[in-house]
């Protein structure tokens, strides 16, 4: 079923902007110019997600969230809020809203990522969230992952964007003795540094202007379960020291609080960066890296797992066809050849997009190369086995290929890579890509 999203904002221009950004996804998009109008829409049809502005004449977004979340089977709610009114957005989260988004938007990619995550479309090797592989080295990695799952050891998952790091984290959690507890996922790149402490530690009522209610932070939310920190290389240095302290003494103190709170969670972290390089550059604490790097699991890029391409494509055809409501189709031999010779800078996420395109454009039983994007040809080179590419080298190469495929459009390249535009700009500067 195609998810239905209701966008609520009294600002016609901003509402149209949000609609335009989300129109690139596979969503049914509805809109309302007020809280009252939104309730009328909700009374007439089912909605999966309400994306509402906070400040509106008449019924504001917080009151709308209260009414929506009071329903027997409520949709997810994301509150869009100006920076100065974030405490009210946190109140909405306390009431049951999924998350909040600051205005103006950080980037279109940030909006798409949050909406996708809210609707359960996590980074995955397949749409069902199952980590599929027949690649021998990846199968060995999964064996180690399953052994680690039976313990409380901290696991650091590395690999390029789109390879399935969050799916692997879910697998570890589901096979652990904490599987009945919460799985709390946090994208460290999406949290502004000024809000990081409140986001992770929570706050007491009255801790700052607008803190009208007590709120538990991410550490407390993960109590008894698993905390997954994605893109941990983007964690501000001030929070790195505080995370290290929590890992060592297992206590937190809310902003404005004076009482230590014991927390019990298992930490999984993921990054598409080489943290050793980040340490040498002074951007990541060496002692935190040692604390995280108990068990390291590296997911190989799809370009190094050619035996997985057909397996993943067939699985994606079934799940994507069901989601789109179109017939399942089969890749003909020419289409398979096209897929097998592509370099896949966006990894499995890019493969999913390609399969979706093929299912939509094909009319008969088969998906042919004419239904696939025009991939840039892969240049055949003899690998220098004496100097294997580091993860940073592969990341730089993936960025260059994504920029080429997106014809230089950085927003499209960031979306293809599965990273925020801000992160892409940081990588361009770091790798001196002009």
C-alpha positions as CSV (number, residue, x, y, z in Angstrom):
1,X,0.0,0.0,0.0
2,X,1.3,3.5,-0.9
3,X,1.6,5.6,2.3
4,X,-0.6,8.7,2.6
5,X,0.9,11.9,4.0
6,X,-1.1,14.9,5.2
7,X,0.9,18.2,5.1
8,X,-0.6,20.9,7.3
9,X,0.7,24.5,7.1
10,X,-1.0,27.9,6.8
11,X,2.0,29.2,4.7
12,X,1.0,28.3,1.2
13,X,4.5,28.6,-0.2
14,X,6.2,26.4,2.5
15,X,3.4,23.9,2.2
16,X,3.9,23.7,-1.5
17,X,7.7,23.3,-1.0
18,X,7.1,20.3,1.3
19,X,4.7,18.8,-1.2
20,X,7.2,19.2,-4.0
21,X,10.0,17.6,-2.0
22,X,8.0,14.6,-1.0
23,X,6.4,14.2,-4.5
24,X,9.7,12.5,-5.6
25,X,8.7,9.6,-3.3
26,X,6.0,7.0,-3.7
27,X,3.4,8.8,-1.5
28,X,-0.2,9.9,-1.7
29,X,0.1,13.6,-0.7
30,X,-2.8,15.5,0.9
31,X,-2.7,19.1,2.2
32,X,-4.5,21.3,4.6
33,X,-4.1,25.0,5.5
34,X,-5.1,24.8,9.1
35,X,-5.5,22.4,12.1
36,X,-9.3,22.5,11.6
37,X,-9.1,21.6,7.9
38,X,-6.7,18.8,8.8
39,X,-9.2,17.3,11.2
40,X,-11.8,17.3,8.4
41,X,-9.4,15.5,6.1
42,X,-8.6,12.9,8.8
43,X,-12.3,12.3,9.4
44,X,-12.8,11.5,5.7
45,X,-9.9,9.1,5.0
46,X,-7.0,7.1,6.5
47,X,-3.6,8.8,6.7
48,X,-0.3,7.2,7.7
49,X,1.6,10.4,8.6
50,X,0.6,14.0,9.5
51,X,3.4,16.5,8.9
52,X,2.2,19.7,10.6
53,X,3.5,23.2,11.3
54,X,3.4,24.2,14.9
55,X,2.5,27.9,14.7
56,X,-0.8,28.4,12.9
57,X,-3.8,30.7,13.4
58,X,-6.6,29.0,15.3
59,X,-5.7,25.4,16.2
60,X,-1.9,25.1,16.3
61,X,0.2,22.1,15.5
62,X,0.6,21.0,19.2
63,X,-3.2,20.9,19.7
64,X,-3.7,19.1,16.4
65,X,-1.1,16.5,17.5
66,X,-2.9,16.0,20.8
67,X,-6.2,15.4,19.0
68,X,-4.7,13.2,16.3
69,X,-2.7,11.0,18.8
70,X,-5.8,10.6,21.0
71,X,-7.4,8.4,18.3
72,X,-7.6,4.7,18.7
73,X,-5.3,4.0,15.8
74,X,-3.5,7.3,15.2
75,X,-1.2,8.1,12.3
76,X,2.4,9.1,12.9
77,X,2.9,12.8,13.6
78,X,5.9,15.0,12.8
79,X,5.9,18.6,14.1
80,X,7.6,21.3,12.0
81,X,8.8,24.0,14.3
82,X,10.9,27.2,14.3
83,X,14.2,26.9,16.2
84,X,13.0,29.1,19.1
85,X,9.9,26.9,19.8
86,X,11.7,23.5,19.9
87,X,10.6,22.8,23.6
88,X,7.0,22.8,22.4
89,X,8.0,20.3,19.7
90,X,9.6,18.1,22.4
91,X,6.3,18.3,24.3
92,X,4.6,16.8,21.2
93,X,7.2,14.0,21.2
94,X,6.3,13.3,24.8
95,X,2.6,13.1,23.8
96,X,3.5,10.4,21.2
97,X,4.6,12.3,18.1
98,X,7.3,10.5,16.2
99,X,9.7,13.4,15.8
100,X,10.1,17.1,15.0
101,X,11.7,19.0,12.2
102,X,13.2,22.5,12.5
103,X,12.3,25.3,10.0
104,X,13.7,26.4,7.7
105,X,14.5,23.0,6.4
106,X,18.2,21.9,6.7
107,X,17.8,20.3,3.3
108,X,15.3,18.4,1.2
109,X,17.2,15.2,1.8
110,X,16.8,15.7,5.6
111,X,13.0,15.9,5.2
112,X,12.9,12.8,2.9
113,X,15.1,10.8,5.3
114,X,13.0,11.7,8.3
115,X,9.7,10.9,6.5
116,X,11.1,7.6,5.2
117,X,12.4,6.6,8.6
118,X,9.0,7.5,10.2
119,X,7.1,5.3,7.7
120,X,9.5,2.4,8.4
121,X,11.4,2.6,5.1
122,X,14.7,2.1,6.8
123,X,18.0,1.5,4.9
124,X,17.8,-2.1,4.0
125,X,19.2,-4.9,1.9
126,X,15.6,-5.7,1.0
127,X,12.3,-4.0,1.6
128,X,11.4,-6.6,4.2
129,X,14.4,-5.7,6.3
130,X,16.0,-9.1,5.8
131,X,19.8,-9.1,5.2
132,X,20.1,-11.3,2.1
133,X,23.5,-12.4,0.8
134,X,25.2,-15.4,-0.8
135,X,28.6,-13.6,-0.8
136,X,31.1,-15.8,1.1
137,X,32.9,-13.0,3.0
138,X,29.5,-11.4,3.9
139,X,28.2,-14.7,5.2
140,X,31.3,-15.0,7.4
141,X,30.6,-11.4,8.7
142,X,27.0,-12.5,9.5
143,X,28.3,-15.4,11.5
144,X,30.4,-13.1,13.6
145,X,27.4,-10.7,14.0
146,X,25.2,-13.5,15.3
147,X,27.8,-14.6,17.8
148,X,28.1,-10.9,19.0
149,X,24.3,-10.7,19.2
150,X,24.3,-13.3,22.0
151,X,26.4,-10.9,24.1
152,X,26.1,-7.3,25.3
153,X,29.3,-6.3,23.5
154,X,29.4,-2.9,21.8
155,X,29.5,-3.4,18.0
156,X,30.8,-0.9,15.4
157,X,29.3,-1.4,11.9
158,X,31.2,0.1,9.0
159,X,30.4,0.4,5.3
160,X,29.3,2.7,2.6
161,X,25.9,4.4,2.7
162,X,23.1,2.2,1.5
163,X,24.8,-1.1,2.3
164,X,22.4,-2.1,5.0
165,X,24.0,-1.0,8.3
166,X,20.7,-0.4,10.1
167,X,19.3,-3.7,8.9
168,X,22.4,-5.4,10.4
169,X,21.8,-3.5,13.6
170,X,18.2,-4.7,13.7
171,X,19.3,-8.3,13.1
172,X,21.7,-8.1,16.0
173,X,19.0,-6.6,18.3
174,X,16.4,-9.2,17.3
175,X,18.8,-12.1,18.0
176,X,19.9,-10.7,21.4
177,X,18.5,-11.3,24.9
178,X,17.3,-7.7,24.6
179,X,15.0,-8.4,21.7
180,X,11.8,-7.7,23.7
181,X,13.2,-4.3,24.7
182,X,13.2,-1.1,22.6
183,X,15.3,-0.5,19.6
184,X,16.1,3.2,19.5
185,X,17.8,4.5,16.3
186,X,19.4,7.9,16.2
187,X,21.0,9.5,13.2
188,X,23.8,11.6,14.7
189,X,24.1,13.8,11.6
190,X,20.5,15.0,11.9
191,X,20.8,16.5,15.4
192,X,21.9,20.1,15.7
193,X,24.8,20.4,18.1
194,X,22.8,23.0,20.2
195,X,20.1,20.4,20.8
196,X,22.2,17.3,21.2
197,X,22.4,17.3,25.1
198,X,18.6,17.6,25.5
199,X,18.1,15.0,22.7
200,X,20.3,12.4,24.3
201,X,19.8,13.2,28.0
202,X,16.3,14.6,28.1
203,X,15.3,17.5,30.4
204,X,13.3,18.3,33.5
205,X,10.3,20.5,33.5
206,X,11.3,24.2,33.7
207,X,14.9,23.4,32.6
208,X,14.7,26.2,30.0
209,X,12.2,28.5,28.5
210,X,9.4,26.4,27.0
211,X,10.3,23.2,28.8
212,X,6.8,22.7,30.1
213,X,7.1,19.0,30.8
214,X,9.7,16.4,31.7
215,X,11.2,14.5,28.8
216,X,13.3,11.3,28.7
217,X,16.3,11.4,26.4
218,X,17.5,8.7,24.0
219,X,19.6,7.0,26.6
220,X,16.6,6.5,28.8
221,X,14.3,5.5,25.9
222,X,16.7,2.7,25.1
223,X,16.7,1.4,28.7
224,X,16.4,-2.4,28.6
225,X,17.0,-2.5,24.9
226,X,19.4,-1.4,22.2
227,X,20.6,2.1,21.2
228,X,21.7,2.4,17.6
229,X,23.8,5.5,16.8
230,X,24.0,5.8,13.0
231,X,26.7,8.1,11.4
232,X,28.4,8.3,14.8
233,X,31.4,10.0,13.0
234,X,29.1,13.1,12.8
235,X,28.6,13.2,16.6
236,X,29.8,16.6,18.0
237,X,33.0,16.3,20.0
238,X,31.2,17.7,23.1
239,X,28.8,14.8,23.0
240,X,31.5,12.3,22.3
241,X,32.9,12.9,25.8
242,X,29.5,12.7,27.4
243,X,28.7,9.4,25.5
244,X,32.0,8.0,26.8
245,X,31.1,8.9,30.3
246,X,27.6,7.3,30.0
247,X,29.2,4.1,28.6
248,X,31.6,4.0,31.6
249,X,29.2,4.7,34.5
250,X,25.8,3.8,33.0
251,X,24.1,6.9,34.4
252,X,22.6,10.0,32.9
253,X,21.4,13.3,34.3
254,X,18.6,15.2,32.5
255,X,19.2,18.9,31.6
256,X,18.1,20.8,34.6
257,X,18.1,17.7,36.8
258,X,20.2,16.9,39.9
259,X,19.7,13.2,40.2
260,X,21.6,10.5,38.4
261,X,19.5,8.0,36.5
262,X,20.8,4.5,35.9
263,X,20.4,3.3,32.3
264,X,20.9,-0.2,30.9
265,X,21.3,-0.4,27.2
266,X,23.4,-2.1,24.6
267,X,25.2,0.2,22.1
268,X,25.5,-0.4,18.4
269,X,27.1,2.2,16.3
270,X,27.6,2.7,12.5
271,X,29.6,4.9,10.3
272,X,30.5,5.3,6.6
273,X,33.7,7.1,7.6
274,X,37.1,5.7,8.6
275,X,37.2,6.7,12.3
276,X,40.9,6.2,12.6
277,X,41.3,9.0,10.0
278,X,38.8,11.1,12.0
279,X,40.9,10.5,15.1
280,X,44.1,11.6,13.4
281,X,42.3,14.7,12.0
282,X,41.2,15.6,15.6
283,X,37.5,15.2,14.9
284,X,36.9,12.0,16.9
285,X,38.1,10.9,20.3
286,X,40.6,8.1,20.4
287,X,39.3,6.8,23.7
288,X,35.7,6.7,22.4
289,X,36.9,4.7,19.3
290,X,38.5,2.2,21.6
291,X,35.3,1.9,23.6
292,X,33.2,1.4,20.5
293,X,35.5,-0.9,18.6
294,X,35.0,-4.1,20.6
295,X,33.4,-6.0,17.7
296,X,33.8,-4.4,14.2
297,X,31.6,-5.6,11.3
298,X,32.3,-4.2,7.9
299,X,29.7,-4.6,5.2
300,X,31.3,-4.7,1.7
301,X,29.9,-2.4,-1.0
302,X,27.6,-4.0,-3.5
303,X,30.3,-3.6,-6.2
304,X,32.4,-6.2,-4.3
305,X,29.4,-8.6,-4.0
306,X,28.4,-9.3,-7.6
307,X,26.8,-12.6,-6.6
308,X,24.3,-10.7,-4.5
309,X,23.0,-8.4,-7.2
310,X,20.6,-11.0,-8.8
311,X,19.5,-12.3,-5.4
312,X,18.7,-8.8,-4.0
313,X,17.1,-7.7,-7.3
314,X,14.7,-10.6,-7.3
315,X,13.7,-10.0,-3.6
316,X,13.3,-6.3,-4.3
317,X,11.0,-7.0,-7.3
318,X,8.6,-8.9,-5.1
319,X,8.5,-6.4,-2.2
320,X,8.5,-3.2,-4.4
321,X,5.8,-4.6,-6.7
322,X,3.6,-5.3,-3.7
323,X,4.1,-1.8,-2.4
324,X,3.5,-0.2,-5.7
325,X,0.5,-2.4,-6.5
326,X,2.0,-3.4,-9.9
327,X,2.6,-7.0,-11.3
328,X,5.8,-8.7,-10.5
329,X,8.1,-8.8,-13.5
330,X,11.3,-10.6,-14.3
331,X,14.6,-9.1,-15.3
332,X,15.6,-10.4,-18.8
333,X,19.2,-11.5,-19.4
334,X,20.2,-8.2,-20.9
335,X,18.9,-6.3,-17.9
336,X,20.8,-8.6,-15.6
337,X,24.0,-8.0,-17.6
338,X,23.4,-4.2,-17.2
339,X,23.0,-4.5,-13.5
340,X,26.0,-6.8,-13.1
341,X,28.3,-4.3,-14.8
342,X,27.3,-1.2,-12.9
343,X,29.5,0.1,-10.1
344,X,26.6,0.8,-7.7
345,X,27.9,4.0,-5.8
346,X,24.6,4.1,-3.9
347,X,24.7,0.3,-3.1
348,X,21.5,-1.5,-2.3
349,X,19.6,1.7,-1.9
350,X,20.4,2.6,-5.5
351,X,19.5,-0.9,-6.6
352,X,16.1,-0.5,-5.0
353,X,15.5,2.8,-6.8
354,X,16.5,1.1,-10.1
355,X,14.1,-1.8,-9.5
356,X,11.3,0.5,-8.7
357,X,11.9,2.5,-11.9
358,X,12.0,-0.8,-14.0
359,X,8.7,-2.0,-12.5
360,X,6.9,1.3,-13.3
361,X,8.2,1.6,-16.8
362,X,7.9,-2.0,-18.0
363,X,4.6,-3.0,-19.5
364,X,5.0,-6.7,-20.1
365,X,6.4,-9.6,-18.1
366,X,10.0,-8.6,-18.4
367,X,12.2,-5.7,-17.3
368,X,14.7,-4.9,-20.0
369,X,17.7,-2.6,-20.2
370,X,15.5,0.0,-21.8
371,X,13.6,0.3,-18.5
372,X,16.7,1.0,-16.5
373,X,18.7,4.2,-16.1
374,X,21.5,5.0,-18.5
375,X,24.4,4.0,-16.3
376,X,27.8,5.4,-16.9
377,X,30.1,2.7,-18.2
378,X,32.5,1.1,-15.8
379,X,36.2,1.6,-16.7
380,X,38.0,-1.7,-16.5
381,X,41.2,-1.3,-14.5
382,X,43.7,-3.8,-13.0
383,X,43.5,-3.5,-9.3
384,X,46.7,-2.8,-7.4
385,X,46.6,-5.5,-4.9
386,X,49.6,-4.2,-3.1
387,X,47.7,-1.0,-2.2
388,X,44.0,-1.9,-1.5
389,X,41.5,1.0,-1.5
390,X,40.7,2.2,2.0
391,X,37.1,2.9,3.0
392,X,37.8,6.6,2.5
393,X,39.1,6.0,-1.0
394,X,36.0,4.0,-1.9
395,X,33.8,6.7,-0.4
396,X,35.6,9.4,-2.5
397,X,35.1,7.2,-5.6
398,X,31.4,6.7,-4.8
399,X,30.9,10.4,-4.4
400,X,32.5,11.1,-7.8
401,X,30.4,8.4,-9.5
402,X,27.2,9.7,-7.8
403,X,28.0,13.3,-9.0
404,X,28.5,12.0,-12.5
405,X,25.3,10.1,-12.5
406,X,23.4,13.1,-11.1
407,X,25.1,15.4,-13.7
408,X,26.6,17.5,-11.0
409,X,23.4,18.1,-9.0
410,X,24.6,17.8,-5.4
411,X,21.1,17.3,-3.9
412,X,20.4,14.4,-6.3
413,X,23.9,13.0,-5.6
414,X,23.3,13.2,-1.8
415,X,20.0,11.4,-2.2
416,X,21.6,8.7,-4.3
417,X,24.3,8.2,-1.7
418,X,21.8,8.3,1.1
419,X,23.4,11.1,3.0
420,X,22.4,14.7,3.8
421,X,23.4,17.6,1.6
422,X,25.4,19.0,4.5
423,X,27.3,15.7,4.8
424,X,28.0,15.7,1.1
425,X,29.4,19.3,1.3
426,X,31.6,18.3,4.2
427,X,32.9,15.3,2.1
428,X,33.5,17.4,-1.0
429,X,35.6,19.8,1.1
430,X,37.5,17.0,2.9
431,X,38.3,15.2,-0.4
432,X,39.0,18.5,-2.2
433,X,36.4,17.7,-4.9
434,X,35.4,20.7,-6.9
